């Protein structure tokens, strides 16, 4: 059984619960996924009832674990699974999760210590959770099906920026606007596409600014994978402006496509991006520095090409064909 927030059909950003079960089914596993209910309370009830209903069918329960209020889904479902003597695998997400654990009681930490495995999808989380003396940690990175990402180098004289995340203060979309306006002074024909669902009202605020200042920015909201991949063909640089992050799949996707990545240096990103090699890192909130890096790579085609080629090489390490063996070993 896979317990997580399967909310892509409700207009939310796809999570592991939307993606990983399908990959595992192709490898021969039978998987029930819970829950897609958009109501948080009803979603938790569905998770709980599913554990009891399927207790004699399931061999493992994989539970997505986030640092937000959904953290308590994991704690509650984990306790019930232990009561029913079902092995639990907690799949850890979110750059702020180590802080959540440091603020948790010994009783809560005991739930995670009793797990069959704690799976960390990044070196950042893996190293941070070693500080809690967990003996059941295993690192299995996020993965991509590389055949879905058409790689090409897109260097041109004008930046055409892509920003791809949920519109949420955590991901600081306002910083992307600030970067755009600075770059526009050097490249008046610069464009930007900002893609993703609205999570906290940030999209509406960004739309108001773009309209008021008549900026050359497209805001189509959340799109299907096919639609946004089509739009990326018009882009040639990727910005990640997060305040908190782990190992965002969107950054791997940009690398796989051939977009040089310029990102803030928060959370797990320095573990994924080697500054100047497969991407560029700046301090969180430093729009001037990020804009300067955009300008710099469009004045230096050699550096642009280096970032593109090394980024694609990085993405190849996270292909499903390479990662699936870790899951097969864990669940076999």
C-alpha positions in Angstrom: 0.0 0.0 0.0 1.2 3.5 -0.8 -0.1 6.3 1.5 0.3 9.8 0.3 -1.3 12.9 -1.1 -2.4 11.8 -4.6 -3.8 15.2 -5.7 -2.6 15.8 -9.2 -6.2 15.3 -10.5 -7.3 18.1 -8.1 -5.0 20.5 -9.8 -2.0 20.1 -7.4 1.6 19.5 -8.3 2.2 15.7 -8.8 3.9 14.1 -5.9 5.6 10.7 -5.4 2.2 9.2 -4.7 1.1 10.2 -8.3 4.3 8.9 -9.9 6.1 6.1 -8.0 3.3 3.5 -7.8 2.9 3.4 -11.6 6.6 2.7 -12.0 6.5 -0.1 -9.4 3.4 -1.6 -11.0 5.4 -1.9 -14.3 8.0 -3.9 -12.3 5.3 -6.4 -11.2 4.1 -5.1 -7.8 0.5 -4.9 -6.8 -0.1 -1.5 -5.2 -3.1 0.3 -3.6 -2.7 4.1 -3.4 -4.5 6.2 -0.8 -5.7 9.0 -0.9 -6.9 11.4 -3.6 -9.5 13.1 -1.5 -8.9 16.9 -1.6 -10.3 17.4 2.0 -7.5 16.9 4.5 -9.6 15.3 7.2 -11.4 13.0 4.9 -8.1 12.1 3.3 -6.7 11.0 6.7 -9.8 9.0 7.4 -9.5 7.2 4.0 -5.9 6.4 4.8 -6.8 4.9 8.2 -9.7 2.9 6.9 -7.6 1.5 4.1 -5.0 0.2 6.5 -7.6 -1.8 8.4 -9.4 -2.9 5.3 -6.3 -4.2 3.5 -4.3 -5.4 6.6 -4.4 -9.0 5.4 -3.5 -8.1 1.8 -0.5 -5.8 2.3 3.1 -6.8 2.7 4.5 -3.2 3.1 3.1 0.2 3.6 5.0 3.1 2.1 4.1 6.4 3.7 5.0 9.8 2.3 6.3 12.0 5.1 6.4 15.8 4.8 7.3 18.6 7.2 3.9 20.3 6.9 0.7 19.4 8.7 0.7 16.3 6.6 3.5 15.1 8.9 0.8 13.9 11.2 -0.7 11.6 8.5 2.6 9.7 8.6 2.7 9.5 12.4 -0.9 8.4 12.7 -0.8 5.8 9.9 2.6 4.5 11.1 1.2 3.9 14.6 -1.8 2.0 13.3 0.4 -0.1 11.0 2.6 -1.1 13.9 -0.4 -2.0 15.9 -1.4 -4.3 13.0 2.2 -5.6 12.7 2.6 -4.3 9.1 6.1 -3.3 8.1 6.4 0.4 7.3 8.6 2.4 4.9 8.6 6.1 5.5 9.5 8.0 2.3 11.0 11.4 3.5 10.3 14.6 1.6 10.9 18.3 2.1 13.9 20.4 2.9 12.4 21.4 6.2 11.8 17.9 7.5 15.0 17.8 9.6 13.7 20.8 11.5 10.3 19.1 12.0 12.1 16.0 13.5 14.3 18.2 15.8 11.1 19.6 17.3 9.4 16.2 17.7 9.0 14.3 20.9 10.9 11.1 21.7 7.6 9.2 21.3 7.2 10.5 17.7 10.9 9.8 16.8 10.4 6.2 18.2 7.7 5.7 15.5 10.3 6.4 12.8 13.0 4.3 14.5 10.7 1.3 14.4 10.2 1.6 10.7 11.4 -1.2 8.3 13.2 1.6 6.4 13.4 5.4 6.3 14.0 6.3 2.6 15.8 9.6 1.9 15.6 10.8 -1.7 18.7 13.0 -1.4 22.1 13.1 0.2 21.0 16.2 2.1 18.2 14.4 4.0 20.3 11.3 4.4 23.1 13.2 6.1 20.8 15.3 8.2 18.9 12.3 9.5 22.1 10.5 10.5 22.2 13.1 13.3 19.1 11.5 14.8 20.9 8.1 15.1 18.5 6.3 12.9 19.8 2.8 12.1 17.2 2.2 9.3 18.1 4.9 6.8 18.4 4.1 3.1 19.0 6.6 0.3 17.0 6.1 -2.9 17.0 9.2 -5.1 14.1 10.7 -7.0 14.0 9.5 -10.6 13.1 10.5 -14.1 12.0 8.5 -17.1 14.6 10.2 -19.4 12.9 9.1 -22.6 10.2 11.6 -21.9 12.6 14.5 -22.0 13.9 15.6 -25.4 17.4 17.0 -24.8 18.7 19.9 -26.9 21.0 22.8 -26.4 19.0 26.1 -26.7 21.6 28.8 -26.6 20.4 32.1 -28.3 21.1 35.8 -27.9 18.0 36.4 -25.8 17.1 34.7 -22.5 13.7 32.9 -22.4 13.3 31.9 -18.8 11.4 29.0 -17.4 10.1 28.9 -13.8 8.3 25.7 -12.8 6.9 25.1 -9.2 3.8 25.6 -7.2 3.0 29.2 -6.6 3.8 29.3 -2.9 5.8 31.6 -0.7 8.1 28.7 0.0 9.3 28.8 -3.6 9.5 32.6 -3.7 7.9 33.4 -7.2 8.3 37.1 -6.5 12.1 36.6 -6.7 11.7 35.3 -10.2 9.8 38.5 -11.1 12.6 40.6 -9.6 15.2 38.6 -11.6 13.2 39.1 -14.8 13.0 42.9 -14.4 16.8 43.2 -13.8 17.6 41.0 -16.8 15.2 43.0 -18.9 17.4 46.1 -18.5 20.2 44.2 -20.4 17.9 42.2 -22.7 14.7 44.1 -23.4 13.3 41.2 -25.4 13.6 38.7 -22.5 10.6 36.5 -21.9 9.5 34.2 -19.0 7.0 31.4 -18.5 6.0 30.7 -15.0 4.2 27.3 -14.7 2.5 25.6 -11.8 -0.7 25.5 -9.7 -1.6 28.2 -7.2 -1.1 27.0 -3.6 -1.4 30.0 -1.4 -2.7 32.9 -3.6 0.8 33.7 -4.9 -0.3 33.2 -8.6 -3.0 35.8 -8.3 -0.5 38.3 -6.8 2.0 37.6 -9.6 -0.7 38.0 -12.2 -1.6 41.4 -10.8 2.0 42.6 -11.0 2.5 41.3 -14.5 -0.6 42.9 -15.7 0.1 46.2 -14.0 3.7 46.5 -15.2 3.0 44.9 -18.6 5.7 42.3 -18.3 6.4 39.8 -21.0 5.6 36.9 -18.7 3.2 34.0 -19.4 1.3 32.5 -16.5 -0.8 29.6 -17.8 -1.1 27.9 -14.4 -0.9 24.2 -14.0 -0.6 22.3 -17.3 -0.5 18.6 -18.2 3.0 17.1 -18.6 2.6 17.0 -22.4 1.6 20.7 -22.5 4.4 22.1 -20.3 7.0 20.0 -22.0 5.9 21.5 -25.3 6.2 25.0 -23.9 9.7 24.3 -22.6 10.9 24.1 -26.2 10.6 27.9 -26.3 12.8 28.3 -23.1 16.5 28.3 -22.7 17.3 28.9 -19.0 15.7 27.6 -15.8 15.3 29.5 -12.5 14.7 27.9 -9.1 14.0 30.5 -6.4 13.1 28.3 -3.4 13.5 29.4 0.2 13.3 25.8 1.4 13.9 22.8 -0.8 15.2 19.2 -0.8 15.9 17.7 -4.3 13.3 19.1 -6.6 12.4 16.9 -9.6 11.8 20.1 -11.6 15.5 20.9 -11.5 16.3 17.4 -12.7 13.8 17.8 -15.4 15.3 21.1 -16.6 18.8 19.4 -16.7 17.3 16.5 -18.7 15.9 18.9 -21.2 19.1 20.9 -21.7 18.2 24.0 -19.8 21.0 25.5 -17.7 19.9 25.8 -14.1 20.3 28.8 -11.8 19.1 28.1 -8.3 19.2 29.3 -4.7 21.6 27.3 -2.5 19.1 26.1 0.0 18.5 22.6 1.5 19.6 19.8 -0.8 20.4 21.9 -3.8 24.1 22.2 -3.1 24.2 18.4 -3.0 22.7 18.2 -6.5 24.3 21.3 -8.1 28.0 21.8 -8.2 28.3 25.5 -8.7 29.8 26.4 -12.0 29.8 22.8 -13.2 26.3 21.5 -13.7 24.4 24.7 -12.6 24.8 27.9 -10.8 24.0 28.7 -7.1 23.1 32.0 -5.4 22.0 33.0 -1.9 18.3 32.7 -1.3 16.6 36.0 -2.1 19.5 37.5 -3.9 17.7 38.6 -7.1 20.6 40.8 -8.3 23.1 37.9 -8.2 20.7 35.5 -9.9 20.0 38.0 -12.6 23.7 38.6 -13.0 24.2 34.9 -13.6 21.5 34.8 -16.2 23.2 37.7 -18.0 26.6 36.2 -17.7 25.8 32.8 -19.3 24.1 34.5 -22.3 27.3 36.5 -22.8 29.4 33.3 -22.6 28.3 30.5 -24.9 31.1 28.2 -23.7 29.9 28.4 -20.1 26.3 27.9 -21.2 27.3 24.8 -23.1 29.2 23.4 -20.1 26.3 23.8 -17.8 23.9 22.2 -20.3 26.1 19.1 -21.0 27.0 18.5 -17.3 23.4 19.1 -16.3 22.2 16.4 -18.7 24.9 14.0 -17.4 23.7 14.7 -13.8 20.1 13.9 -14.9 21.2 10.6 -16.4 22.3 9.4 -12.9 18.7 9.7 -11.8 17.1 7.7 -14.6 14.5 5.2 -13.5 16.5 2.5 -15.1 19.3 3.2 -12.6 17.1 3.9 -9.6 14.6 1.1 -9.8 17.1 -1.5 -8.6 17.2 0.1 -5.2 13.4 -0.2 -4.9 13.5 -3.8 -6.1 16.1 -4.7 -3.5 14.1 -2.9 -0.7 10.7 -4.5 -1.6 11.9 -7.8 -3.0 
